Amino acid sequence: MLAVAVVGSGPSGVYTAQALLQQSLVPDVRVHVLDRLPTPYGLVRYGVAPDHEKIKSLQNSLRAVLEDERVTFVGNVGVGGADGVSPARLAELYHAVVYCVGASADRALAVPGENLPGSYSATRFVSWYSAHPDIGADPFARDALGARSAVVIGVGNVAVDVARILARGAGELRRTDVPSGALRALEESRVREVHIVGRRGPSQARFTTKELRELGALPGARVVVDPVELALDPAYAAPDGLPGALPLPAVVRRNLEVLRGWSAGSGAGAAGAVPGGAGAGGAPGPAADAGRRIRLRFFLRPVELLERGGRVAGVRFARTAPDGTGGVRDTGRHEDIEAQLVLRAVGYRGVELPGLPFDPVHGTVPHAAGRVLRGGVPSPGEYVAGWIKRGPTGVIGSNRSCAKETVASLLADAAALTRRTAAGDPLAVLREWGLRPVEWTGWLSIERAEAELGRSLGRGPVKIPDWAGLLAAARDENR
């Protein structure tokens, strides 16, 4: 028998387990899928926006793998942290360990004022409305959503997600699993202006067309783009491709088509300046309507978060322009955008797991085809898959091929790995070490508790947002 631990129950971890089950080289495989949280599914549960039901339904296919009799879900077991088990001790229990721990940190802007009250990572905002238990109380309910204007820095799908949640009516979110505290805060939100800002042009934005179009379909919200900013992008003026260059990718052409349609009804319109700030540019936008407004801005690089009264009052941007080589250059001009809430969505970064080697430049674990490298040499029985292996790139489906490559390496090593000793009952050993694993029956109990909570509120299932509530539900197997 080949006993494998997979650390992480998000898509990369579950796809790794699935690849192990589907192979035929080693007929008898047992997989334990470990997670620090008492709940499975990783970013599908705690990163996908609540109003994206189709993507969230991926949980159903992940669930089918975790319910296979050869797989055991082991929640509430941290690895590498002070309260968890070290990689060295974990290696004593299994023939192989595959680390699928993702990239949990957000990239910083590295500009003055970034740590002012009112400035947050988009990751933290997403975790809050997704009920991640590490967030705890409602930081956005207390003061952030009292903002009139919000700036989201970044032009990827995460930026579009958080802007959409800010601009979507809370009544529409009642049918989702948003936790009660977040729903109340969003109902009371004063945010009426949301700016999505990128330092480069629209042809280099990273959002998908589906996400982009969803902004224009929000009831009570209006999308505004500045045709002058769009025209700065050479690709915008030549949708069929620049002379002598490769044709634009299909997604870029579709994005530009959507933006072109919006700009036709926008006229020129830059954001209002911070009162007393310097360098605000552009004519005012269309007459304000009663709903919320989403402004898509391009060729603006953040250089400073402005302060008033001890908290964020706006963002100062340097105006950029294409440099002819695919990048941008500063033009020497600046523009200030008023904002009492700033969310940065400029990418994720892997975090070092104590006990594993780590490349701080790339935010990944050094590896060769998924085999962990220690001192440049493959470490027997240690593997990586997902973002901690390749960096935060690709979509959810990209994790499938990544997992298959790692599993191929593991299976090639299987003959040597199975000569090592593995624990007969790893869960019993974990309990002896003082850990309290939550198994699949505990997760099912959490599901029932969330369904009961939703019924009591006249809603569908509602997520339990705190550690105490989740663990209490997991232990209550009489539900």
N, C-alpha and C positions, 0 to 999 in steps of 0.2 A: 504493500500500500504506500502511496505517495501522499504525505500529509503536508498541506500548504496553508499558510496564513496569508490572507490578503488584508492589508491595512488600509481601510477606507472603503465606504459602502456607496460612494457616488458612482457615476457611470463608468469611470475608468476601472474602479475596483470590481464592479459587478461584471463588466465585460471581460475582465481578466478571469473571474470565476467561470464565466460562461465558456470562454475559450478552453479552459482546463476540462470542463465537462464534455465538450464536443470533440476533443481529440481522441484518437484511438491507439496511440503509441503506448500509453500507460493505462491499462484497463481499470485499475482500482485507485481512484483519486478521492480524497476527502479534503474539503475546503472549509476553513473557518474565515468568515468575513468579519474583521474587527472594525469597530468604530469608536471614537472618543465619545460620541453622542449616543444616547439611548435610542435614537431613531435612525432608520436607514435613508438612503437615496442622496445624501450629500447635497450638492448644489441644485439638484432637481427639486428637492424640498425647500431648501433655504436660499436659493439664488434665482430661480425662475419666477418672474412676476406673477402675482396671484391671478391676474386676468388673462394669462396665457394658458388656458385650459388644455389646449392641444399638446403643448410641450410638456406640461405637467403630467399628462396622461402617460408619458414615458415611464412613470412609476409602475405601471401595470406590467410592462415587459421586464423591468428590473425585478419586480416582485416574483415573477415566474422563476427567475434564476435563484433567488434567495429562498424560495419554497421547495427547491429540489432537495430530495432526501440526502443527497451527498454534500449539501451545503448547510452550514450552521452560522446563523447571524449571532455575533457576539458584540453587543453594544455596551456603552458605558465603560469601555476599556481604553484608556489613553496609552499611547506608545511614545516614549522619548521624553515625556514631561516629568515634572517632579512627583506627581501623584500617579504616574502610570508605570509601565514596564519598559525597561530599556531594550533596545534592539539586540544587545548581547544576550539578555535573559530570554527574550522571545525566541531567538534562534535555538535555544535549548529545547523548545517544545515542538518544533516542526522541522520537516526536512528542508523546507524553503519558505521564505517570507518575501512577499511582493508588496512594496510600499506604493500606495496610490493616494498620497496625502494632498495632492492638488497644490495650488498656489494661493494661500489664504491672505496674504498681505496686499495692500494696495500701494501703488506707486505715489510718491509724494510729488508736489509741484516744485518744492525747493525754492520758494519765493518768500519775501518778507510778509508777515501777517498771516501765514498759513495756519497757525495754531490759535488764531483768535476765536473766541466764542462765536458760534454761527457758521464756522467752517468745519466741514465734515468730509470724510470719504464717502463716495457713493456706496461702497461696500457696507459701511455701517448703516446707511439709510435702508439699503436692501435687506440687511439682516434684521433690522427693526420691523419693517412691515411684513417680513417673512417669519417672524416669531422665533428667531434664533435665540436659544436660551442664554447664550453668553452676553447678550445685550442687556438683559434685565429690565430695569424700569424704562419709562417712556421718555428718552431724552428729547425726542422731536415734538412730543406733546407739550412740553413745558415752555419752550421758547422759540424753537426754530420755525415752527409752522405759524408763528405770529408774524413772519416776514411778509411784506407786500410783494417783494421781487426776489426771485431766486436765480442764481447763475449755476448752470451745470457745465463744467469744463471737461470737454471730451466729445468726440463725435462717433462713438461706437454704439453697439446695441445696449450696453449698460446705461450709457448716458440717456439714450432714448427711453429706456424703461423707466428710469427715475423721473424724467420729465413728464412722462405720460401719467405716472401715478400722482405726481403733484397737480397735474392739470385735469385729471379725471374726477368727476363727481363721486363723493364717497358713497352715495346711494347706489351707484353701479357696482361698488366693491362689496356690498352686503351679501351678494350671492357667492362670494369667494371665501377662502379660509383665512382671510386677514384676521389677526387677533383683535379682540374687542378694544383694547387700549389704543391700538394704532388706528382702528376704524373711527373711534371717537375723535381722535386728534385730527384726522383727515377731514372729518365732518366740520370741525371748527377752524380749519386752516384758513388763513387770510391771504395766502399766496394767490396773486392774480396775474403775475407776469413771470414767465419762465424763459430764460435765455439758454440755448444750447450753443456752446462756443468752441470752435476749433481753430488751431493755429495755421492749418493749411486749407486748401480749397475743397469744394464739394466733391470733386472727382477722387480725392484721397480719403474721404470719410470712410469709416469702417462699418457703418450700419448697413443692415440688409434692407432691401426695398420693402419687404413686408412690414418690418418694424417702422420704417419711415412713413409708409402710408397710414399706419394706425394713428399717427398723430393727427392727420387730417380728418379722421373719422370720429374724433372725440366730440360727443355732444357738449355744446356750451363752450367750446374752445376754438380759437382761431389761430392758424399758422401764418406767420409773417416772415418773408425772406426779402432780402435787399437785392434787387437785380444788379445793382452796381457792384456789390461784392461777388455775386456769381460770375459776372462778366470778367472779373480779374483772373479767373481760372481758364487757361488756354483750352482745356478739354471741354469746358462748358460751351465755348464758342464753336467748337468743332466736334459735335457729338459722334460723327462717323470716324473720328480718329484724326490725329495730326498728320500732316504730310510727312512721309518717311518713317512714321512710327507705327507700332503695332495697333490694331483696332482696340478700342476700349473694351474691357471686360463687360459682359452682358449686365451684371449687377450695377456697374457704374453707369452704363447707358440708361438703365431703368431709373436709377436714383436721380440722375440729371433731368430726366423727363418729368419726374414728380416735382422736383424743385422748380423747373421751368413753368409748370402749370401754376404753382403757388405764386411765383414771382409776378405772373401776369396780373394777379389781383392785388398785389401788395403795394406797388409803387416803391419809391425810395423810403427807407425808414431805418434809422439806427436807434439804438436804445437811448433812453434819457440819461443824462449825466448825473453823477453824484453832486448834489448841491455844493457849490464851492470847489468842486474838483476841476482838474485841468483837462483840456483836450477833447471833450466830447464832440463827436462829429456826426454828420448826417442830418437829414431833415426828419421831423417827427413822422411817426407812422400814421396809418389810417386812424380815423376817429375811434376812440375806445368804445368797445361794446360792453354789454353787461356781464359777459362771461370771462373766461381766462384767455390769455394770449401766450402763444409759444413763438418765440423768435429764434430762428436759426441763423447763426452768425459765423462767418468764416474769415480767415486771414487775420486772426487776433491771437496774440500770444500773451498769457498772463505774466505780469512782471511783479505785481504787488497786490496784496489784499488790503484795502483801505479801512481805517478804523475811525469810529466815532462812538464816544461813550463807553469805551472798553470792549466793543464788539465789532463784528464786520459791518461795514456800511457800503462796500462796493468793491469792485475789482478794476485795477488799472491794467490795460492791455497795450502792448506794442503792436502797431499795425504792421503786418507782414505783406510780402508780395512774392510771387514765384521767382525763383532764382535761375530758371532755365535748365536745371539739372534734376528736377524732381523734388527739390527742397524749397525752403523759403528763406527770405532775408528780411531783416528789419528795415523799415522805411524811415525811421527817425520820428515818426508821428505816434501819438498815444491817444487812447480813448478810455474813458472811465464809464463803467456801467454800474448803476445803483443796484445794490443787493444786500439784503439782511440775512440771506442764507446762501452759502456757497457749497456745492457738492463737486468734488473732483472725481472724475471717472476716466483716468488716463492709463488704466491698465492694472494688472495684478502682478504679484511677485511671489515666488516660492520662499518659504521660511525654513531655516535650518532645523532639522530634527536631531536633537542631541543624540549622539551615538552613531550617526550616519555621516559619511563625508558630504561636503557641500561646496558648490561653486558659487561664491557670493557675487560674482560678476553676472552670471546668467540666471542665478536664483534656482539652480537645479542640482540634482545629485549626479556626479560624474558616472557615466555608464558606457558600456559597449553593447549595443543591441539589447538594452534592458538589464544587462548584468552590472551590478554595482561595482565600481572600481575603487579600490583602496590602494593608494600609492601607485595608481596606474595599472593595477593588477586586479582581475575579476575576483570578487570575494565570494567564496562558495556559499550558495544558498541564499544570497541576497540579490533582490531584483527591484526594479522600479517600472512604473507605467503611468501614463497620464501626464498632467502638467508638471509634476515634480521631475519627470523624465525629460520632457521636450520643451518646457516653458509654456506660458499661457497662450497657446495658439490653437486655431481650429475651432470647430463647432463640436457639439456633444458627440456626433457620430464619428469624429476624428479619433476618439478614444478607442473605438473598436479595433481599427487596424494597428494602433499603437499597442494595445493589449495583446493582440495576436503575435506581434513581433517578440514581445517579452516572453510570452508563454512558449514560443518556439525555442527560445534560448533555454528556458527552464527545462523543457522536455529533453533537449539535447544533453542536458546535464543530469537527467533523472537517474541514470544507472549509478552514478557516483553519489548522488544525494541520498538515495534510499539505503546506502550502506551506513549512513549516519543513524544515530539513535534519536527517535522522536518520542514524546510523551504519549502514553496510552490514553490519557484523559486530560488534555490541556486545560479545559475549563476548571477541573478540580484543582489543578496546580495554581491557576490564576486566583482562585478563591483562597487557597492556602497563603498566597502572597498578599492577601488583604483586599483584593478587588471584588467588586460585586457586579458580575456581568449581567446584562439584560439580554435575554434570548428572544427568539421570535415570538414566543407566547407573551412576553412582556410588551413587545411592540404592538401586538394585536390588542392588548389591553389599553395601550395608549390610544390606538385608533378608536376603540369603543368609547373611551373617555372624551375624545374630541368630538365624536358624533353626538354624545349626550350633551356636551356643552353647547353645541350648535343648536340642538333641538330646544334647549332651555331658553335660547335667545331668538328663536324663530328663524334660524338660519340653517344652512347645511353644516357639515363639519367645520369647526373652528379650532385653529391650532392653540395648543397650550404653550405659552411663551416663556416659561421659566423652568429651571432645573428641578426645583422642588416639586412642582406640579407634574412634570414628566415622570420623575422617578416614583412619586406616589402612585401615579396611574399604572406604571409598569409593574409595581408590586401587588396591585390589586387585581389579582387574577380571577376574582369572583364576579367581575363585571359581566 
